């Protein structure tokens, strides 16, 4: 993985409190420090260390919080940057030691054992709606990464978009861990009575991974969690999991070079072809959308406007419940600060999944008594974000002759770049394209088939269904104008007659504009009476087989 060489930064700092305690003898596995840097210094530093938070304090001056792991202490000290050690805010943490204790009032964090028991209970209590899947069977410190699969049909995805929520890839950012468990419980227990929940579970394939970095969260033991260093940002090997995914714009390379947690998440995403996803963090309160690797002026995301709308809907709904929550708004990641190897960039760039990073708590760990407030503030936004999967345009792409689903590409002309288009999901052949409102020229293509371009009028808060049939190359319906065959009345309201002079008609076949055979009648006469009464209004092709050959003409139904 590309990483810049360490650099020496000359920083003039006149007004910050500096605690120049050497990190070389620090007993902790990681330390958070703060310093003040210019934009260029910040961007260079972020290539080598895990920048955690950036706050602008002047025209070209930023207060920067950095997590430094014990393997990086010497390298960080070599930079000679004035810094202050950040003391982790104290949180009054209570732990739930059983499933019943967790769900009784939802004001405790789960122990690791309680977490595992909760996932098992969700599955056993709602076997028709929930199945627990394993993302990683065993981490280096003998924990599991799990995903709750929630759907009204667990056996197959069908014609549904899929959404993946995951949290706490930084092990000391635990509010999302709690919220994801609460969300699973809420969806399952409200399916029978809540119309929105039922609609989501019936129409979206939902996956939720509450704890992506169990080794970090349980760094000090399975029965406790808290701020760093009790729980750690990094995994057991001292790696920031949100900096070491394959970098957008770079070759993936040898998969064995990546952390097992990262490889497991990559493989899980590829297996399920998620339409949208979100990973949850703590330490700020904002929506961070792609790209992290590039600033907007370097590489604009074609879906940038859509991301702004989606992010603002998420934030605004939160603020309907608490106007002091999520006040940092919505920002393109690189415009906040540039990092490489982020999870959201990997999933957007390599897997064409619309993933966003949600910073959902100003403190990484909040007191247990405050947890219900976070749930009340964010619950509606979490449900609404799942619903975003159903908006934009969607459909199924099939072979016009056989009706079989196709492995096809759906590209918006003069809009999509080389990675933002979507593809169909086999074996159904369905596609899902969330996008901002507008009129688009969309081209559907598949190897061995004639491409088809359709103009679509899309509303980003509604669902437009556009099924498409592609005609195989070399197989076409060609209209031949000839006086020997007459169709009348044309246009028709449903019933029409085919006449062929003195030639005998042997068969009449009706095709739609996509080339799909709708109806065929065997005839042995000079005229045939046909019926399009049940067909929708539109253009049809009538293929007439006679003693002297085959003739195809257009018929319009009004």
C-alpha positions in Angstrom: 0.0 0.0 0.0 1.3 3.4 -0.9 2.4 5.5 2.0 4.4 8.7 1.8 7.8 8.9 3.4 8.0 10.5 6.8 8.4 14.3 6.6 9.8 17.0 8.9 7.3 19.7 9.6 8.2 23.1 10.9 5.3 24.4 12.8 5.1 27.8 14.5 2.8 27.5 17.5 2.4 30.4 19.9 -0.8 29.9 21.7 -1.3 26.1 22.4 -0.7 24.3 25.7 2.1 21.9 24.9 2.9 18.8 27.0 6.1 17.5 25.5 6.1 14.3 27.4 8.0 11.8 25.3 5.8 9.1 23.8 8.7 6.7 23.7 8.1 5.5 27.2 4.3 5.6 27.2 2.9 2.3 28.4 -0.4 2.5 26.5 -1.0 0.8 23.1 -2.0 4.2 21.6 -2.3 7.8 22.5 -4.4 10.7 21.1 -2.5 14.0 20.7 -3.5 17.4 19.4 -1.5 19.9 17.4 -2.0 22.9 15.1 -1.1 22.6 11.4 -1.6 24.3 8.1 -3.7 22.6 5.4 -0.6 21.3 3.5 1.0 20.1 6.7 -2.2 18.4 7.7 -2.5 16.6 4.4 1.1 15.3 4.6 0.6 14.1 8.2 -2.6 12.3 7.3 -0.6 10.1 4.9 1.4 8.6 7.7 -0.7 8.8 10.8 -4.4 8.4 11.7 -5.9 11.8 11.8 -9.0 11.5 13.9 -10.6 15.0 13.9 -9.9 18.4 12.3 -11.3 21.7 13.4 -10.6 24.9 11.5 -9.4 27.7 13.8 -8.0 30.2 11.3 -7.7 31.0 7.6 -5.0 28.3 7.2 -4.8 26.8 10.6 -6.4 23.7 11.9 -6.5 22.0 15.3 -5.7 18.3 14.5 -6.3 15.3 16.7 -4.2 12.3 15.9 -4.1 8.8 17.1 -0.6 7.5 17.5 -0.1 3.7 18.0 2.8 2.3 20.0 4.5 1.2 16.8 4.4 4.8 15.6 5.7 6.5 18.7 9.3 6.9 17.5 8.3 8.0 14.1 6.0 10.6 15.4 8.6 12.0 17.8 11.0 12.3 14.9 8.7 14.9 13.4 9.4 17.3 16.2 5.8 18.6 16.2 4.7 20.5 19.3 1.7 18.5 20.7 -0.4 18.0 23.7 -1.7 14.6 24.9 -5.5 14.5 24.8 -7.1 13.1 27.9 -10.0 10.8 27.2 -13.2 12.3 28.5 -14.5 10.3 31.4 -17.8 8.4 30.7 -19.9 6.6 33.3 -20.1 3.2 31.7 -22.5 0.5 32.8 -22.4 -2.9 31.2 -25.3 -5.2 30.5 -24.3 -8.8 31.6 -27.3 -10.5 29.9 -29.6 -10.1 27.0 -32.6 -9.3 29.3 -30.5 -6.6 31.1 -29.6 -5.0 27.8 -33.1 -4.7 26.4 -34.9 -3.9 29.6 -34.2 -0.2 29.4 -31.5 0.1 26.7 -29.3 2.2 28.9 -26.2 0.0 29.1 -23.4 -1.2 26.8 -23.3 -4.9 26.2 -20.3 -7.0 27.3 -18.9 -9.1 24.4 -20.8 -12.2 25.8 -24.0 -10.2 26.0 -23.5 -9.1 22.4 -23.1 -12.7 21.2 -26.1 -13.7 23.3 -28.2 -10.9 21.8 -27.4 -11.9 18.2 -28.3 -15.5 19.0 -31.6 -14.4 20.7 -32.6 -12.2 17.7 -32.3 -15.3 15.5 -34.0 -17.7 17.8 -36.9 -15.4 18.6 -37.5 -14.3 15.0 -36.4 -17.2 12.8 -38.6 -16.1 9.9 -37.1 -12.6 9.9 -33.5 -12.8 11.2 -30.5 -15.0 10.5 -27.1 -14.4 12.0 -24.3 -14.7 9.4 -20.6 -14.8 10.1 -18.4 -12.2 8.4 -15.2 -13.5 10.2 -15.2 -16.7 12.2 -12.2 -15.8 14.3 -10.1 -12.6 14.7 -6.5 -12.8 15.8 -7.8 -12.3 19.4 -10.5 -15.0 19.1 -13.6 -12.9 18.6 -16.2 -13.0 15.8 -17.5 -10.4 13.3 -21.2 -11.1 12.8 -24.0 -9.7 10.6 -27.7 -9.9 11.3 -29.6 -10.6 8.1 -33.1 -9.2 8.3 -35.7 -9.9 5.6 -39.2 -11.3 5.1 -37.5 -14.0 2.9 -34.1 -15.1 4.2 -33.7 -17.8 1.6 -33.1 -15.5 -1.3 -32.6 -11.8 -2.1 -35.0 -11.6 -5.0 -35.6 -8.3 -6.7 -34.5 -6.2 -3.7 -31.8 -3.7 -3.1 -29.4 -4.7 -0.2 -28.2 -2.4 2.5 -25.4 -2.9 5.0 -25.0 -1.0 8.3 -21.8 -1.6 10.2 -20.2 0.1 13.2 -17.2 0.5 15.4 -14.3 -0.4 13.1 -12.5 2.0 15.5 -12.9 0.0 18.7 -13.2 3.0 21.0 -16.1 4.5 19.1 -18.9 2.5 20.8 -22.1 4.5 20.4 -22.8 3.0 17.0 -22.2 -0.5 18.5 -25.1 0.1 20.9 -27.3 1.8 18.2 -27.0 -1.1 15.7 -28.0 -3.7 18.3 -30.9 -1.5 19.3 -31.9 -1.1 15.6 -31.9 -4.9 15.0 -34.2 -5.3 18.1 -36.5 -2.5 16.9 -36.9 -3.8 13.3 -37.7 -7.3 14.5 -40.1 -6.3 17.3 -42.0 -3.7 15.3 -42.3 -5.6 12.0 -45.9 -6.8 12.7 -47.2 -3.4 13.8 -45.1 -0.6 12.2 -45.9 0.1 8.5 -42.5 1.7 7.7 -40.6 -1.1 9.3 -42.7 -3.7 7.5 -42.1 -2.0 4.2 -38.4 -1.9 4.7 -38.0 -5.5 5.8 -40.3 -6.7 2.9 -38.5 -4.7 0.2 -34.9 -4.2 1.3 -32.4 -7.0 2.1 -31.0 -5.6 5.4 -27.6 -6.5 6.9 -26.3 -5.1 10.2 -22.9 -5.6 11.7 -22.8 -3.9 15.1 -19.1 -4.5 15.9 -16.5 -4.5 13.1 -13.4 -4.3 15.4 -14.2 -6.6 18.5 -10.5 -6.8 19.3 -10.3 -3.1 19.8 -13.5 -2.7 21.8 -12.6 -5.6 24.0 -8.9 -4.7 24.3 -9.0 -4.7 28.1 -11.3 -7.7 28.4 -14.7 -9.0 27.2 -16.6 -7.5 30.1 -15.7 -3.9 29.8 -15.4 -1.0 27.3 -14.5 2.6 27.5 -12.4 5.3 25.8 -8.9 4.6 24.7 -6.8 2.9 26.0 -9.4 0.7 27.7 -10.9 0.2 24.3 -8.6 1.0 21.4 -9.1 2.6 18.0 -6.7 0.1 16.4 -7.1 -3.6 16.1 -5.1 -6.2 17.9 -2.1 -5.7 15.6 -2.1 -1.9 16.1 -3.7 -1.2 12.7 -6.3 1.5 11.9 -8.9 -0.5 9.9 -10.1 2.7 8.2 -6.7 3.5 6.7 -5.7 0.1 5.2 -8.4 -0.8 2.8 -7.2 -0.9 -0.9 -6.7 2.6 -2.0 -9.1 4.1 -4.5 -7.3 4.6 -7.8 -4.6 2.1 -7.0 -4.3 -1.7 -7.7 -5.7 -3.9 -5.0 -2.6 -6.1 -4.9 -2.1 -9.3 -2.9 -5.1 -9.9 -0.7 -2.9 -11.5 2.0 -1.3 -8.1 2.7 -4.5 -6.8 4.3 -5.8 -7.3 7.8 -8.1 -10.3 8.3 -10.9 -8.0 9.4 -10.6 -6.0 6.2 -10.4 -9.0 3.9 -13.5 -10.5 5.6 -15.5 -7.2 5.0 -14.3 -7.0 1.4 -15.4 -10.6 0.7 -18.7 -10.1 2.5 -19.5 -7.0 0.5 -18.5 -8.7 -2.8 -20.7 -11.7 -2.0 -23.8 -9.6 -1.4 -23.5 -6.7 -3.8 -24.9 -4.0 -1.6 -26.7 -1.1 -3.1 -26.0 1.2 -0.2 -24.1 1.0 3.1 -22.9 3.1 6.0 -20.2 2.7 8.5 -20.7 4.5 11.9 -18.0 6.3 13.9 -17.8 8.6 16.9 -15.8 11.7 17.8 -17.7 14.2 15.6 -21.3 14.6 14.4 -21.5 14.8 10.6 -22.1 12.9 7.4 -18.9 12.3 5.5 -19.5 11.2 1.8 -17.0 10.1 -0.9 -14.3 10.8 -1.7 -11.9 10.6 1.3 -9.0 10.2 -1.1 -9.6 13.4 -3.2 -10.9 16.8 -2.5 -13.9 17.9 -4.6 -11.8 20.0 -6.9 -9.5 17.0 -7.6 -12.1 14.4 -8.4 -15.8 15.3 -8.2 -18.1 12.4 -7.3 -20.9 12.2 -9.9 -23.3 11.5 -7.1 -22.1 14.5 -5.1 -25.4 16.3 -5.3 -27.4 13.2 -4.4 -25.1 12.6 -1.4 -25.6 16.2 -0.2 -29.4 15.6 -0.4 -29.3 12.3 1.4 -26.9 13.6 4.0 -29.0 16.6 4.7 -32.2 14.5 5.0 -30.4 12.4 7.6 -29.1 15.4 9.5 -32.4 17.4 9.3 -34.4 14.4 10.6 -32.0 14.0 13.5 -32.4 17.7 14.3 -36.2 17.4 14.2 -35.7 15.4 17.5 -32.8 17.4 18.9 -31.6 20.6 17.2 -28.3 20.4 19.0 -27.4 17.1 17.4 -25.5 16.4 14.1 -24.7 20.1 13.9 -21.5 19.7 11.8 -23.7 18.9 8.8 -22.6 17.2 5.6 -19.2 17.3 3.9 -17.2 15.6 1.2 -14.5 13.6 3.0 -11.4 15.0 1.3 -12.7 18.6 1.8 -12.6 17.9 5.6 -9.2 16.2 5.4 -7.7 13.7 2.9 -7.0 10.2 3.9 -6.2 7.0 1.9 -7.4 3.5 2.4 -10.8 4.3 3.9 -13.6 1.8 3.8 -16.1 4.0 2.2 -13.8 4.8 -0.7 -13.1 1.1 -1.2 -16.7 0.2 -1.4 -17.6 3.1 -3.7 -14.6 2.7 -6.0 -14.2 -1.1 -6.2 -17.7 -2.5 -5.5 -19.9 0.4 -6.8 -21.8 0.4 -3.5 -23.0 3.8 -2.3 -21.4 3.9 1.1 -21.1 6.9 3.5 -19.3 7.5 6.8 -21.6 8.7 9.6 -19.9 10.4 12.6 -22.8 10.1 15.1 -21.5 11.2 18.6 -19.2 14.1 19.6 -17.7 11.8 22.2 -16.4 8.4 21.2 -17.8 6.8 24.4 -20.8 8.5 26.1 -22.2 7.7 29.5 -24.6 4.8 29.5 -27.5 7.0 30.8 -27.2 9.1 27.6 -27.5 6.2 25.2 -31.4 6.3 25.0 -31.2 9.9 24.0 -28.9 9.0 21.0 -31.4 6.3 20.0 -34.3 8.7 20.1 -32.5 11.3 18.1 -31.3 9.0 15.3 -33.8 6.2 15.0 -35.9 7.9 12.3 -32.9 8.8 10.3 -31.6 5.3 10.4 -34.9 4.0 9.0 -35.1 6.7 6.4 -31.6 6.0 5.2 -32.5 2.3 4.6 -35.5 3.6 2.5 -33.1 5.6 0.3 -32.3 2.2 -1.3 -35.8 2.1 -2.8 -35.6 5.5 -4.5 -34.2 6.6 -7.9 -34.8 4.0 -10.7 -34.6 0.3 -10.7 -35.7 -2.8 -12.7 -34.7 -6.1 -14.3 -32.8 -6.6 -17.5 -33.6 -9.7 -19.5 -33.0 -11.4 -22.9 -35.9 -10.4 -25.2 -36.0 -13.9 -26.8 -35.6 -16.2 -23.8 -36.7 -13.9 -21.0 -33.6 -15.0 -19.0 -31.9 -12.4 -16.7 -28.8 -10.7 -18.1 -25.5 -9.6 -16.5 -25.8 -6.1 -17.8 -24.3 -2.6 -17.2 -26.5 0.4 -16.6 -24.7 3.7 -17.4 -26.1 7.2 -17.3 -24.9 9.1 -20.3 -22.9 12.3 -19.8 -23.1 11.7 -16.0 -21.5 8.5 -14.9 -17.7 8.2 -14.8 -15.8 4.9 -15.2 -16.8 3.6 -11.7 -20.1 5.1 -10.8 -22.3 3.1 -13.2 -24.2 0.1 -11.7 -24.6 -3.5 -12.9 -27.3 -6.1 -12.6 -27.3 -8.6 -9.7 -27.5 -12.2 -10.7 -29.4 -14.5 -10.8 -32.4 -12.2 -10.9 -30.9 -9.6 -13.2 -32.1 -6.7 -11.1 -30.4 -3.3 -10.8 -30.9 -0.4 -8.3 -29.7 3.2 -9.0 -30.3 5.8 -6.3 -29.8 9.2 -7.9 -30.9 12.8 -7.6 -34.0 14.1 -9.4 -33.6 14.8 -13.1 -34.1 13.6 -16.6 -31.4 11.1 -17.7 -30.4 9.3 -20.9 -29.6 5.7 -19.7 -27.9 3.1 -21.7 -28.4 -0.6 -20.9 -25.8 -3.0 -22.4 -24.6 -6.6 -22.1 -22.1 -8.7 -24.0 -23.7 -10.2 -27.1 -26.7 -7.9 -27.1 -27.7 -4.7 -28.8 -27.5 -1.8 -26.3 -30.6 0.2 -25.6 -30.9 3.8 -24.6 -33.9 5.1 -22.7 -34.8 8.5 -21.3 -36.0 8.5 -17.7 -37.5 11.2 -15.6 -36.4 10.4 -12.0 -37.5 11.7 -8.6 -34.9 10.9 -6.0 -37.5 10.4 -3.2 -39.6 8.0 -5.3 -39.1 4.7 -7.1 -39.2 4.5 -10.9 -39.3 0.9 -12.2 -37.8 0.4 -15.6 -37.5 -3.2 -16.8 -35.5 -3.6 -20.0 -35.2 -6.4 -22.5 -32.1 -6.5 -24.7 -32.2 -8.1 -28.2 -29.3 -10.5 -29.0 -26.9 -9.3 -31.7 -28.0 -10.8 -35.0 -31.6 -11.3 -33.8 -33.7 -8.4 -34.8 -37.3 -7.5 -35.7 -37.1 -5.6 -39.0 -40.1 -3.7 -40.2 -40.8 -4.3 -43.9 -43.3 -2.0 -45.6 -45.3 -3.9 -48.3 -48.7 -3.5 -49.9 -49.4 -7.3 -49.8 -50.3 -7.1 -46.1 -52.8 -4.8 -44.5 -53.5 -4.2 -40.8 -56.7 -2.4 -39.8 -57.7 -0.4 -37.9 -54.2 1.0 -37.2 -54.0 2.5 -34.6 -56.3 0.1 -32.8 -58.1 0.0 -29.5 -57.4 -3.7 -29.2 -59.0 -5.8 -31.9 -57.6 -5.6 -35.5 -57.5 -7.6 -38.7 -54.6 -8.9 -40.8 -55.3 -9.3 -44.5 -52.9 -10.7 -47.1 -54.7 -10.5 -50.5 -54.6 -13.8 -52.3 -51.8 -15.3 -50.2 -52.6 -17.6 -47.3 -51.5 -16.6 -43.8 -49.9 -19.5 -41.9 -49.1 -17.6 -38.6 -49.3 -14.2 -37.0 -47.0 -13.3 -34.1 -47.1 -10.2 -31.9 -43.9 -8.7 -30.4 -43.4 -5.8 -28.1 -40.8 -3.0 -28.8 -38.2 -5.0 -26.9 -38.6 -8.0 -29.2 -40.4 -10.2 -26.7 -43.0 -12.6 -28.2 -46.4 -11.8 -26.6 -48.8 -13.9 -28.7 -48.7 -16.2 -31.7 -51.7 -17.6 -33.7 -51.6 -20.4 -36.3 -53.8 -19.5 -39.3 -54.8 -21.1 -42.6 -56.7 -18.3 -44.3 -56.2 -15.0 -46.2 -57.3 -13.0 -43.1 -56.8 -13.3 -39.3 -58.5 -11.4 -36.5 -56.2 -10.6 -33.6 -56.7 -9.2 -30.1 -54.4 -6.8 -28.1 -57.2 -5.9 -25.7 -55.2 -6.8 -22.5 -51.9 -5.3 -23.7 -50.8 -1.8 -22.6 -50.9 1.1 -25.0 -47.8 1.4 -27.2 -46.1 0.2 -30.3 -46.1 -3.5 -31.4 -44.6 -5.5 -34.2 -46.8 -7.9 -36.1 -44.9 -10.6 -37.9 -47.0 -12.3 -40.6 -45.9 -15.7 -42.1 -47.4 -16.3 -45.5 -46.9 -18.9 -48.3 -44.6 -16.5 -50.0 -42.4 -15.4 -47.0 -42.4 -13.4 -43.8 -43.6 -9.8 -43.4 -43.3 -7.5 -40.3 -45.3 -4.4 -39.8 -46.0 -1.9 -37.0 -49.2 -1.7 -35.0 -50.1 1.1 -32.6 -52.5 0.5 -29.7 -54.1 3.6 -28.3 
